[in-house]
Amino acid sequence: MAEDAIVVGVQADQPEAVIQEALRFAVRFGGRLEFVQVDTGRYVIDGQFGEDPLVERSMPLDSDAADSSEDPFDPAILERLDRIVGDRVPWQTHQMAGDVAHALATLADRVDAVMIIVGTKEPSLRRTVQEVFSGAVGARLAHRQHQPVLMIPLSPVDDSEPLPWS
């Protein structure tokens, strides 16, 4: 029996809680994990696929960039995935480009995922300003595609504290 795919957004500065919770769901429901790292400094070349048959090639946004080859999946994240997930469930990684929410939704469609897992952002002034202009990834996913979205709280605040965006 084939395992259901669970798409998980990962990034270098992300707490391990996202990976740990994704693993917990995959173990509980017999799923496989599709980890996605998105390079927002690149854009997708529609219809041209590279080594990963699920991921389209990309180019840097900066036309003066010396190297047009795609960066490999971050080795530090790969080490964390191997340490935390190991061989407990099937998993693989995908390096994608462009808008994070769009990339996660695209891969979720391509692998017929049962859900997408992302972490909430830890509060900071820079991230608050970014989300005002571009919208939170989880919120955009919840409104622009059909798979359920599970958001892992990374810095929950007490009821007596103001919300990060207030």
C-alpha distance (Angstrom), angle and dihedral (degrees) to the residues before:
residue distance angle dihedral
M1 . . .
A2 3.81 . .
E3 3.79 117.6 .
D4 3.79 120.2 -118.4
A5 3.80 113.0 -110.2
I6 3.79 121.0 -118.2
V7 3.82 114.4 -167.7
V8 3.81 113.9 -147.0
G9 3.80 125.6 -169.5
V10 3.82 112.5 -141.5
Q11 3.79 134.6 179.4
A12 3.80 136.2 177.2
D13 3.81 99.1 -104.0
Q14 3.80 95.1 43.5
P15 3.82 120.4 119.3
E16 3.80 115.4 -112.5
A17 3.82 90.4 -115.5
V18 3.82 90.9 89.0
I19 3.81 92.3 55.9
Q20 3.81 92.3 42.4
E21 3.81 93.4 50.9
A22 3.81 92.1 45.1
L23 3.80 88.5 52.5
R24 3.81 90.6 49.1
F25 3.82 90.8 54.2
A26 3.81 93.1 45.2
V27 3.81 91.9 50.8
R28 3.80 93.2 45.5
F29 3.81 95.0 48.3
G30 3.80 100.7 30.9
G31 3.80 93.9 -113.2
R32 3.78 136.3 149.9
L33 3.79 122.7 -126.9
E34 3.80 123.7 -125.8
F35 3.82 105.8 -167.2
V36 3.80 115.6 -158.9
Q37 3.79 128.5 -164.2
V38 3.81 113.9 -172.3
D39 3.81 124.2 -154.7
T40 3.81 105.3 -151.3
G41 3.81 90.5 -171.3
R42 3.81 90.7 71.3
Y43 3.80 135.2 62.5
V44 3.79 129.1 -141.2
I45 3.81 122.6 -107.9
D46 3.81 100.0 -143.8
G47 3.77 116.7 -128.1
Q48 3.82 97.6 9.2
F49 3.79 113.8 108.7
G50 3.80 127.2 -165.5
E51 3.79 131.9 -163.6
D52 3.81 91.4 -47.4
P53 3.83 104.2 67.2
L54 3.82 90.1 -152.9
V55 3.80 96.6 54.1
E56 3.79 127.7 69.5
R57 3.80 121.0 -136.3
S58 3.78 118.9 -100.4
M59 3.79 142.3 -158.7
P60 3.82 130.9 -148.4
L61 3.80 117.3 -95.5
D62 3.81 87.8 -133.4
S63 3.80 104.6 76.9
D64 3.81 89.3 -160.7
A65 3.79 92.5 60.5
A66 3.78 109.4 126.7
D67 3.79 96.6 -141.7
S68 3.78 122.2 52.4
S69 3.80 93.6 178.0
E70 3.77 116.5 109.0
D71 3.78 120.0 -103.5
P72 3.78 116.4 -115.4
F73 3.79 121.1 -115.4
D74 3.82 108.6 -74.3
P75 3.85 106.8 -87.2
A76 3.83 92.0 -146.9
I77 3.81 90.8 56.3
L78 3.80 90.0 44.8
E79 3.82 89.9 53.7
R80 3.82 90.6 50.4
L81 3.81 91.5 49.3
D82 3.79 91.6 49.4
R83 3.82 91.6 48.2
I84 3.82 96.0 45.8
V85 3.81 102.9 33.3
G86 3.81 101.1 24.1
D87 3.78 109.2 155.7
R88 3.82 96.4 -32.4
V89 3.82 91.6 108.7
P90 3.81 134.2 2.1
W91 3.81 112.3 -89.7
Q92 3.77 143.0 163.4
T93 3.78 138.4 -178.3
H94 3.79 132.9 -123.2
Q95 3.81 127.7 -166.3
M96 3.80 108.9 -151.2
A97 3.80 135.9 173.7
G98 3.77 141.0 -139.3
D99 3.78 128.7 22.4
V100 3.82 111.1 15.8
A101 3.81 97.6 -141.1
H102 3.81 92.2 46.1
A103 3.82 92.3 48.2
L104 3.81 93.2 50.0
A105 3.81 92.2 47.0
T106 3.81 91.7 47.2
L107 3.80 93.5 52.7
A108 3.81 91.0 43.5
D109 3.81 88.8 56.7
R110 3.80 93.0 46.1
V111 3.82 94.0 52.0
D112 3.82 94.4 35.8
A113 3.81 90.2 -121.9
V114 3.78 121.5 -161.2
M115 3.82 91.0 -147.0
I116 3.79 146.3 -6.6
I117 3.80 120.3 -129.7
V118 3.81 122.9 -158.0
G119 3.78 134.1 162.5
T120 3.76 123.7 -120.8
K121 3.77 115.6 -113.8
E122 3.76 119.7 -100.2
P123 3.82 107.8 -118.8
S124 3.79 119.0 -95.2
L125 3.78 134.0 142.0
R126 3.82 92.2 -114.4
R127 3.81 93.4 51.9
T128 3.81 92.1 45.3
V129 3.81 90.7 54.4
Q130 3.83 91.4 45.8
E131 3.80 91.7 51.5
V132 3.81 92.3 49.0
F133 3.81 88.9 58.9
S134 3.80 102.1 34.8
G135 3.81 104.8 20.4
A136 3.79 126.7 -121.8
V137 3.81 114.0 -66.9
G138 3.82 92.9 -126.8
A139 3.80 93.3 49.6
R140 3.80 92.4 47.5
L141 3.81 90.9 48.9
A142 3.79 91.4 49.7
H143 3.80 90.9 56.6
R144 3.81 103.8 35.5
Q145 3.79 107.9 47.2
H146 3.81 139.3 31.4
Q147 3.82 107.2 -118.2
P148 3.81 118.2 98.3
V149 3.81 112.7 -101.1
L150 3.79 120.5 -142.3
M151 3.80 114.0 -162.2
I152 3.81 115.9 -160.0
P153 3.82 110.1 -148.0
L154 3.80 108.8 -128.9
S155 3.81 101.1 176.7
P156 3.79 109.0 18.1
V157 3.80 115.4 -173.5
D158 3.79 127.7 -143.8
D159 3.81 118.4 -105.6
S160 3.80 88.9 -108.5
E161 3.82 92.7 56.7
P162 3.81 125.3 81.0
L163 3.78 117.1 -104.4
P164 3.83 114.6 -103.4
W165 3.81 93.1 -108.4
S166 3.84 97.0 46.1
